[in-house]
Amino acid sequence: MAQWTSAVGAAQLARLLKSQQHRPAGPGTRRLPAYRALADGIRLLVLEGRVPVAARLPAERELAMVLTVSRTTVAAAYEALRTEGFLESRRGAGSWTVVPAGNPLPARGLEPLPPEALGSMIDLGTAALPAPEPWLTRAVQGALEELPPYAHTHGDYPAGLPALRSMIAERYTTRGIPTMPEQIMVTTGAMGAIDAICHLFGGRGERIAVESPSYANILQLMREAGARLVPVAMAEGLAGWDLDRWRQVLREAAPRIAYVVADFHNPTGALADEDQRRRLVEAARSAGTVLVVDETMSELYLEPDLEMPRRVCGFDPAGSTVITVGSASKAFWAGMRIGWVRAAPDVIRSLVAARAYADLGTPVLEQLAVNWLFTTGGWEEAVEICRGQARDNRDALVAAVRRELPAWEFEVPSGGLTLWVRTGGLSGSRLAEAGERVGVRVPSGPRFGVDGAFEGYVRLPFTVAGAVAEEAAIRLSAAAHLVETGSPAGNETPRTFVA
Ligand SMILES: Cc1ncc(COP(=O)(O)O)c(C=O)c1O
């Protein structure tokens, strides 16, 4: 019986392989035999999750034709993959991808590793900061004091605790966007919010317009919901949203949803100005598209004199077009798992129903803790600590990368948690792989793209300080050297780091 659950066509595989070709042929570069390069390319695609595990690969003859190589080359590549444990074949059933036993992947760099599994590895996978103590402890203590009356209830609040819904609504109102508690649903992180939104609007076969690049985990969530992603290219650097392009895509593809991160976009760090915000809302409204605005990063402005533009929902306060998603994960702590949605009351009611079979509700104690922070003013002080940390980390990382990797290009964002780096022509996927061998985990650009885009990029988060940032850049430079010189896999030991 065949062991595959999906298939990758020859043309699709060729496109994915082509997107990896970012290796400069310089003087120190060793040319790999064609079969080896092909096997490496397929292995990387599997490790990054861009070719799923248990996907049937094209027949040798078919792939050879599309790649214009000999059938012997493809046969040798498949044989090498079989030997390395990445492919299984059965006569009559074809060949399908597998991941060797003991391999912790299939996707590199973005999944947080528990600290005890890291060893001497520097983890640049996750863009989230430690909790801004003592505020986490204080908030949990405050929550414990508020808990007794709730302990007498069933504890199920699918729309969120009324007190927290009111508090979040009030915070929008104070910002000049009148909001009622009925317009708020508390969720399990922004991910929980987007999951409910996808359930309601973005089911199988629906189109969702997304920035290209965009936040990898949300892209994957949408793919898994069965949506068809319609990428809209971000302009170079921090220029962000090209509104003529958005208008055209929304008009022509008429997607059900458009998903944007207008405040310190992940991964580029771009910040939409008021004109871009107004025009995004107008474009969505005239296309009949629901504009989902993810404000997860919005409080992480890192320049003291930066004046933040009006929130996108300020251009559609009644919520006829815009659904806003917020989160405590970046401004406070991802371990809280508290997020929220602001939308029209009828949309909130449908979203509450849509999330019911996913997680029923969000933990009461954590909701009380965030509510405590909002009501006591501890939130502002805590966020200020996070901003300071992110700013220092950003500055250390920027200086270290400029020094160690002068050919890498990026623009320094005024907020958020990520640096989107063009890697001087090197393949981001290969850098991610080489990074694991020299002790630094880094997510490659294609994780943030649709269909293999952004092979020439990596994302670096502002999560490590001073000396660790310097060491991270040194290791990235070692990884770049490995990629440039084409050294064989497997015999580099990670450097030991002592902070
Ligand atoms: C833009 C964006 N949205 C959502 C999330 C996930 O948020 P949460 O931890 O609240 O689920 C992240 C985390 O990195 C993010 O960057």
PDBQT file of the ligand as one rigid body, heavy atoms in Angstrom, charges set to zero:
ROOT
HETATM    1  C1  LIG A 501       2.106  39.415  13.633  1.00  0.00    +0.000 C 
HETATM    2  C2  LIG A 501       1.890  38.346  14.648  1.00  0.00    +0.000 A 
HETATM    3  N1  LIG A 501       0.663  37.868  14.850  1.00  0.00    +0.000 NA
HETATM    4  C3  LIG A 501       0.425  36.911  15.756  1.00  0.00    +0.000 A 
HETATM    5  C4  LIG A 501       1.446  36.360  16.490  1.00  0.00    +0.000 A 
HETATM    6  C5  LIG A 501       1.121  35.280  17.490  1.00  0.00    +0.000 C 
HETATM    7  O1  LIG A 501       0.576  35.916  18.599  1.00  0.00    +0.000 OA
HETATM    8  P1  LIG A 501       0.077  35.145  19.885  1.00  0.00    +0.000 P 
HETATM    9  O2  LIG A 501       1.281  34.710  20.665  1.00  0.00    +0.000 OA
HETATM   10  O3  LIG A 501      -0.724  36.176  20.619  1.00  0.00    +0.000 OA
HETATM   11  O4  LIG A 501      -0.764  33.995  19.452  1.00  0.00    +0.000 OA
HETATM   12  C6  LIG A 501       2.742  36.815  16.307  1.00  0.00    +0.000 A 
HETATM   13  C7  LIG A 501       3.851  36.211  17.051  1.00  0.00    +0.000 C 
HETATM   14  O5  LIG A 501       5.002  36.307  16.682  1.00  0.00    +0.000 OA
HETATM   15  C8  LIG A 501       2.968  37.832  15.364  1.00  0.00    +0.000 A 
HETATM   16  O6  LIG A 501       4.191  38.305  15.154  1.00  0.00    +0.000 OA
ENDROOT
TORSDOF 0
